[in-house]
């Protein structure tokens, strides 16, 4: 018998073993199906990390007193700061002295004592002050501004009443802060891309290191624009060509911060300060979890951020803590800016009672005391944007519109639309032969290119033209278009007869007409010059 025949005659049997269950799951109905994995939930989320060793306790408070005022009823308590820099309660000496010095008109030579007439405390910058009361003294000048302010031993030194009155110390930055940030030359983006550039530069939230929901946070708030201009803070921007309302929108005046931490930042809950040769988070107010998680955490401030703006934010968060001192007690000696005859500002020292404090702070604030961003809702849609042209309807340069000029009033617009519709209906009946394309009701939000031979600057809506009128209209139209072409920039997003307003609209994030490639075209020209340019 051959091998082949033997091989075929051999009978082999195989037995398939199928278990009845796997991991406690019955396989009775799964013999011919693929086994599926069962969802496994993770354990419940843990509570926020509480590994921070120092308790955030309400009773850990240090009071700093003014030696020039009476002790009775706490009339001399200048400010109070939470002492969360030690497990047993303590406050970083450098941070405390900086806060007191800023309030006392940038008195960098000020010092602390425990008793009103006690000796000066010899402190190192990173020492920790234990919980007790302290007096902040300023050396008495040889000549006092408004005569003797206090007795022979206690100088009633002036203070700044609010952030709006504070003069930025341009040439007197504290020594521990100087050189704390690299001066490396970096890319400076346009205004429209600052947020993306800040987030790209920092990479994540500078406080938490999270990468979700991070935002650009201003150091000097946008609503402090008047203070920004008065103190010439533009010189610390990376871009020196930014002006007007957008001057605070510079990469040097921003950090990337997670949205919830950003809100706490804008409420003055914490500041950034120099501690142990590092930038560190320092909480000034109570929070449920953020203070325990991030107080005294070192952070990295990337090149491109101006330390002057970090100091500005520090002062901005400190001054509200002085309000209690100004609102009660006797008259306070303060330093305020006044306008002199030449139009410049100078500082004078005067006394101010609580009623006077309310009056000058209300006048100086002007806007809300909390930084708020421009809301998208305040920006009108494209059809509602009103532009201005360079012809007779153009406003003079000293009446340049701001962001509020672009905001529309619904009632007025509705009335204007009704009047325009009535006018158009009347013109349709009277001017059937008119060469202009009149908008219909369902197309009143669109912009139609006009024939190049017609100018809105000239009265073209007539019942009858003669040849001379048409020639004159065409001549004026050509002259006008030649003049407009000379002013046309290279940037296609600025196609308009008024480029300064187009740039302002771009800075505010107002889009141009989609019919014209995103260009900003005024309602008077209605795309005339753009159409001519394309032709």
C-alpha positions in Angstrom: 0.0 0.0 0.0 1.4 3.4 -0.9 2.1 6.2 1.5 -0.6 8.3 -0.1 -3.2 5.6 0.5 -2.1 5.2 4.2 -2.3 8.9 4.8 -5.8 9.1 3.6 -7.0 6.1 5.5 -5.9 7.5 8.9 -8.8 8.8 10.8 -8.1 11.8 13.1 -10.6 13.3 15.5 -10.5 16.7 17.1 -12.5 17.9 20.1 -13.3 21.6 20.6 -13.6 22.5 24.3 -15.8 25.6 25.0 -15.9 26.7 28.7 -19.3 27.4 30.2 -18.3 30.8 31.6 -15.5 33.4 31.5 -14.9 35.7 34.4 -18.3 34.8 35.9 -20.1 35.6 32.6 -22.2 32.7 31.1 -21.3 31.8 27.5 -24.5 29.8 26.8 -25.6 32.3 24.1 -22.1 33.3 22.9 -20.9 30.1 21.3 -21.0 31.6 17.8 -20.4 35.3 18.8 -17.4 37.4 19.5 -16.9 38.0 23.3 -17.5 41.7 24.2 -15.7 43.6 27.0 -17.9 45.0 29.8 -17.5 48.7 30.7 -15.4 49.3 33.8 -16.0 52.7 35.5 -13.2 54.5 37.2 -13.4 55.3 40.9 -15.2 58.6 41.8 -13.1 61.7 41.3 -11.1 62.6 44.4 -11.5 65.9 46.2 -9.2 68.7 45.1 -5.6 68.2 46.1 -5.1 69.2 49.7 -1.4 68.5 49.9 -0.7 72.1 50.7 0.8 72.2 54.2 -0.3 75.6 55.2 -3.9 76.1 56.4 -5.8 78.9 54.7 -7.3 80.2 57.9 -9.4 83.3 58.3 -7.8 84.2 61.6 -4.3 84.3 60.0 -4.3 88.1 59.4 -1.6 90.7 59.9 -2.6 94.4 60.4 -0.4 97.2 59.2 -0.9 100.5 60.9 -0.2 104.1 60.1 1.7 105.7 63.0 0.4 109.2 62.3 -3.2 108.5 63.3 -4.9 107.6 66.7 -5.1 104.0 67.8 -8.6 104.3 69.2 -11.3 102.4 67.3 -8.7 101.1 64.8 -8.5 104.5 63.0 -4.9 103.8 62.1 -5.2 100.4 60.4 -3.9 101.1 56.9 -4.5 97.6 55.5 -4.8 93.9 56.5 -3.1 91.0 54.7 -3.7 87.3 55.1 -0.7 85.5 56.6 -0.6 82.2 54.7 3.1 81.9 54.1 3.8 79.7 57.2 2.0 76.7 58.7 1.6 78.6 62.0 0.6 81.8 60.2 3.1 84.2 58.7 3.6 86.7 55.8 6.5 87.1 53.4 8.3 90.2 54.5 9.2 91.4 51.0 5.6 91.2 49.8 4.3 93.0 52.9 6.9 95.9 52.5 6.1 96.2 48.8 2.4 96.5 49.4 2.9 99.2 52.2 5.4 101.1 50.1 3.1 101.3 47.1 0.3 102.7 49.2 2.6 105.2 50.9 3.4 106.9 47.6 6.1 104.5 46.5 8.0 104.9 49.8 10.7 102.3 49.2 12.7 103.5 52.2 9.8 102.6 54.6 10.3 100.2 57.4 8.3 98.2 60.0 8.2 98.4 63.8 6.2 96.3 66.3 5.5 99.2 68.7 4.6 102.7 67.5 7.8 104.0 69.0 9.7 100.8 68.8 13.0 100.1 67.0 13.2 99.4 63.2 12.9 95.7 62.4 16.0 94.5 60.5 14.4 92.2 57.9 15.7 90.2 55.0 13.5 90.1 51.9 12.5 86.4 52.3 11.9 86.5 56.0 8.5 85.6 57.4 6.6 88.0 59.6 4.8 86.3 62.5 1.2 87.2 63.2 1.0 90.4 65.2 0.4 94.1 64.5 3.0 96.2 62.7 3.5 99.9 62.1 4.8 101.1 58.7 6.9 104.2 59.0 8.2 106.6 56.3 11.2 108.8 57.1 10.0 112.4 57.6 11.1 114.8 54.8 13.0 118.0 55.7 10.1 120.1 54.3 6.6 118.7 54.5 4.2 119.4 51.7 1.3 120.8 53.7 3.0 121.8 57.0 3.4 119.6 60.0 1.4 116.4 59.7 1.7 114.7 63.1 3.6 115.3 66.2 7.4 115.4 66.5 7.8 111.6 66.6 5.0 110.3 64.2 5.0 111.5 60.7 1.5 111.6 59.0 2.9 110.6 55.6 0.6 110.9 52.6 -0.8 107.9 50.8 -2.4 107.2 47.4 -6.2 106.9 47.9 -6.8 104.5 45.0 -5.1 102.8 42.0 -6.3 105.6 39.7 -4.2 108.1 41.7 -1.1 105.9 41.9 2.0 107.1 39.9 3.9 104.2 38.4 7.6 104.2 39.7 9.3 104.0 36.3 12.8 104.4 37.5 12.3 102.9 41.0 11.4 99.3 40.4 12.2 97.2 43.5 15.7 95.7 43.3 14.4 92.2 43.8 12.2 92.5 40.7 14.8 93.9 38.3 16.1 91.5 35.7 13.6 88.8 36.8 12.4 88.3 33.2 14.5 87.6 30.2 14.7 90.5 27.7 15.0 88.1 24.8 13.7 89.5 21.5 10.5 87.7 20.5 8.0 87.8 17.8 5.3 90.5 18.3 2.0 89.6 16.7 -0.7 91.8 15.3 -3.6 92.8 17.6 -6.0 90.3 16.1 -3.7 87.4 16.9 -2.4 88.4 20.4 -4.5 85.8 22.2 -3.2 83.0 20.1 0.3 84.2 20.4 0.1 84.4 24.2 -1.3 80.9 24.5 1.3 79.6 22.1 4.1 81.3 24.0 3.0 80.0 27.5 1.9 76.6 26.2 -0.5 76.1 29.1 -1.9 77.9 32.1 1.0 79.5 33.9 -0.6 78.8 37.3 -2.0 75.2 37.0 -0.2 73.9 33.9 -3.5 72.7 32.5 -4.0 73.1 28.7 -7.8 73.1 28.7 -9.8 76.3 28.6 -6.9 78.6 28.9 -7.4 82.3 28.0 -5.4 85.5 27.7 -5.5 87.4 31.0 -4.5 91.1 31.0 -2.0 92.2 33.6 -3.0 95.9 33.4 -6.8 95.6 32.9 -8.3 97.0 29.8 -10.6 99.3 31.7 -7.7 101.2 33.3 -6.9 102.8 29.9 -6.9 106.3 31.3 -4.3 105.4 33.9 -2.3 103.5 31.3 -2.1 106.6 29.1 -1.4 109.0 31.9 1.5 106.9 33.2 2.9 106.3 29.7 2.8 102.5 30.1 2.9 102.0 26.4 6.7 102.1 26.6 6.7 98.6 28.1 4.7 97.1 25.2 6.5 95.0 22.7 4.8 96.8 19.9 5.0 100.6 20.1 2.7 101.2 17.1 -0.4 100.3 19.0 -2.5 103.2 20.1 -6.0 104.2 21.2 -8.3 101.8 22.9 -6.1 98.8 21.8 -2.9 100.0 23.5 -3.4 97.4 26.4 -3.7 94.5 23.9 0.0 93.7 23.7 1.7 90.4 24.3 3.8 91.9 27.1 0.6 92.7 29.1 -0.8 89.2 29.1 -0.5 85.7 30.5 -2.2 82.4 29.6 -4.5 81.4 32.5 -7.2 78.8 32.9 -10.7 80.3 32.7 -11.7 79.8 36.4 -8.3 81.0 37.7 -8.6 83.9 35.3 -11.8 84.9 37.0 -10.2 84.8 40.4 -7.3 86.9 39.0 -9.7 89.5 37.8 -11.4 89.6 41.2 -8.1 90.4 42.8 -7.9 87.1 44.7 -4.2 86.7 44.0 -1.2 88.4 42.5 2.3 87.4 41.4 5.3 88.3 43.6 9.0 87.6 43.8 9.8 85.0 46.5 13.1 83.1 46.9 14.3 84.4 43.5 11.2 83.0 41.8 7.8 84.2 40.6 5.2 82.8 43.0 1.5 82.9 43.4 0.4 84.9 46.4 -3.3 84.8 47.4 -4.9 87.9 48.9 -8.4 86.7 49.3 -10.3 83.5 50.4 -11.2 80.8 48.0 -12.5 77.3 48.6 -9.8 75.3 46.7 -7.6 77.6 44.6 -5.7 79.1 47.5 -4.9 75.7 49.0 -3.7 74.4 45.7 -1.7 77.3 44.3 -0.6 79.7 47.1 3.2 80.0 47.1 3.5 77.8 44.0 6.4 78.9 41.8 5.6 79.7 38.2 7.5 80.4 35.1 7.0 83.7 33.4 8.2 83.4 29.8 10.3 86.0 27.9 8.1 88.7 26.4 6.1 89.6 29.6 7.0 93.0 31.0 7.6 92.9 34.8 6.3 96.4 34.9 2.8 95.1 34.1 3.1 92.4 36.8 3.9 95.2 39.3 0.9 97.1 37.9 -1.4 94.1 38.6 0.1 93.8 42.1 -0.8 97.4 42.9 -4.2 97.1 41.2 -5.1 94.3 43.6 -3.7 95.9 46.7 -5.4 99.3 46.6 -9.0 98.0 47.2 -7.7 96.8 50.6 -7.1 100.5 51.6 -10.7 101.5 51.0 -11.7 100.8 54.6 -8.9 103.1 55.9 -10.2 105.9 53.7 -13.9 105.5 54.4 -13.7 105.9 58.1 -11.9 107.9 60.7 -10.5 111.4 60.5 -9.3 113.3 57.5 -6.5 111.5 55.7 -3.4 113.0 54.1 -3.3 111.9 50.5 -1.4 112.7 47.3 -3.5 113.3 44.2 -2.8 114.3 40.6 -4.1 117.7 39.4 -4.1 119.4 36.0 -1.8 122.3 35.7 -2.1 125.3 33.3 0.2 123.7 30.6 -2.1 120.7 30.4 0.3 118.4 32.3 -0.4 116.7 35.5 1.4 117.2 38.8 0.9 115.7 42.3 -0.2 117.7 45.3 -0.7 116.7 48.9 -4.0 117.5 50.5 -6.3 116.3 53.3 -9.4 114.3 52.4 -12.4 113.2 54.5 -14.5 110.1 53.8 -17.0 112.1 51.8 -14.2 113.7 49.7 -12.7 110.3 49.1 -16.0 109.0 47.7 -16.2 112.0 45.4 -12.7 111.8 43.9 -12.8 108.1 43.5 -16.1 108.2 41.7 -14.8 110.9 39.4 -11.5 109.1 38.7 -12.9 105.7 38.1 -15.1 106.6 35.2 -15.5 102.9 34.4 -16.1 99.8 36.4 -13.4 98.9 39.0 -13.3 95.3 37.8 -11.7 94.4 34.5 -14.2 93.3 32.0 -13.6 92.1 28.5 -15.3 93.5 25.4 -18.3 91.3 24.9 -19.1 89.9 21.5 -22.7 91.0 21.9 -21.7 94.6 21.7 -20.2 94.1 18.3 -22.9 94.6 15.6 -23.4 92.2 12.7 -22.1 93.2 9.3 -25.4 94.6 8.1 -25.6 97.0 11.1 -22.1 98.5 10.9 -22.2 102.1 9.9 -19.2 103.5 8.1 -18.0 107.0 7.1 -16.6 108.2 3.9 -14.0 110.8 2.9 -16.5 113.0 1.2 -18.9 115.6 2.8 -20.3 113.1 5.3 -16.9 112.3 6.8 -16.4 113.4 10.4 -13.2 115.5 11.2 -10.2 113.7 12.7 -10.9 114.9 16.2 -14.2 113.1 16.0 -12.8 109.7 15.3 -15.4 107.0 16.3 -14.7 104.6 19.0 -16.1 101.1 19.6 -19.3 102.7 20.9 -19.9 104.5 17.6 -20.3 101.1 15.9 -23.0 100.0 18.3 -26.4 100.4 16.8 -29.6 101.5 18.4 -32.5 99.2 17.4 -35.3 101.7 17.6 -33.4 104.4 15.6 -32.4 101.8 13.0 -36.0 100.5 12.6 -37.2 104.1 12.1 -34.5 104.8 9.5 -35.4 101.6 7.7 -39.0 102.5 7.6 -38.2 105.9 6.2 -35.9 104.4 3.7 -38.5 101.9 2.5 -41.0 104.7 2.0 -38.5 106.7 0.1 -37.6 103.8 -2.1 -41.2 103.0 -2.9 -41.7 106.6 -3.9 -38.6 106.6 -6.1 -39.6 103.4 -7.7 -42.8 105.0 -8.9 -41.1 108.2 -10.0 -37.8 107.0 -11.4 -38.5 103.9 -13.5 -35.7 104.8 -15.8 -33.0 105.4 -13.1 -29.8 103.5 -13.7 -29.2 102.8 -10.0 -30.2 99.4 -8.6 -32.6 100.1 -5.7 -32.7 97.5 -3.0 -35.8 95.4 -2.4 -37.2 94.6 1.0 -35.8 91.1 1.0 -32.3 92.3 0.0 -31.9 95.5 2.1 -29.0 93.9 4.1 -26.9 93.2 1.0 -24.6 95.6 -0.8 -24.9 95.8 -4.6 -22.0 97.1 -6.7 -22.9 100.3 -8.5 -22.1 101.2 -12.1 -18.8 102.9 -12.3 -20.2 105.9 -14.1 -22.5 106.9 -11.2 -21.4 108.7 -8.1 -23.4 108.9 -4.8 -21.6 112.2 -4.1 -23.5 113.7 -7.0 -27.3 114.0 -7.3 -27.9 111.2 -9.8 -31.6 110.5 -9.0 -33.2 112.7 -11.6 -36.1 112.1 -13.9 -34.3 113.3 -16.9 -30.6 113.7 -17.8 -29.2 115.4 -20.7 -25.8 114.6 -22.3 -24.0 117.4 -20.4 -25.3 116.1 -17.1 -24.2 112.6 -17.8 -20.7 113.7 -18.9 -20.3 115.8 -15.8 -21.4 112.9 -13.5 -18.9 110.6 -15.3 -16.1 113.2 -15.0 -16.6 113.7 -11.3 -16.9 110.0 -10.7 -13.6 109.3 -12.5 -11.9 112.1 -10.5 -13.2 110.7 -7.3 -12.1 107.1 -8.1 -8.6 108.3 -9.0 -8.3 110.0 -5.7 -9.5 106.9 -3.8 -7.1 104.6 -5.6 -4.2 106.7 -4.4 -5.2 106.0 -0.9 -5.7 102.3 -1.3 -3.4 100.2 0.9 -1.8 96.9 0.0 -3.8 95.0 2.6 -7.0 93.7 0.9 -8.8 93.6 4.2 -8.7 97.5 4.3 -10.4 98.2 1.1 -12.3 101.4 2.0 -12.3 105.1 1.3 -11.5 105.6 5.0 -8.7 103.3 6.1 -8.2 104.6 9.6 -11.8 103.5 10.4 -11.3 100.2 8.7 -8.2 99.5 10.9 -10.2 100.4 14.0 -12.9 98.0 12.9 -10.3 95.3 12.5 -8.9 96.0 15.9 -12.4 95.6 17.4 -13.0 92.3 15.6 -15.7 93.7 13.3 -15.8 91.8 10.1 -16.0 93.4 6.7 -18.5 92.8 3.9 -18.3 89.2 2.7 -19.6 90.3 -0.7 -16.3 92.2 -1.1 -13.9 89.6 0.3 -14.1 90.9 3.9 -13.2 94.5 2.9 -14.6 97.3 5.0 -16.7 99.4 2.6 -18.7 102.4 3.7 -22.4 102.7 3.1 -22.0 105.9 1.1 -19.6 104.4 -1.5 -21.4 101.1 -1.5 -18.4 99.3 -3.1 -18.0 101.7 -6.0 -14.2 102.0 -5.7 -13.8 98.3 -5.1 -15.8 97.4 -8.2 -13.8 99.8 -10.3 -10.6 98.3 -8.9 -11.6 94.8 -9.9 -12.6 95.9 -13.4 
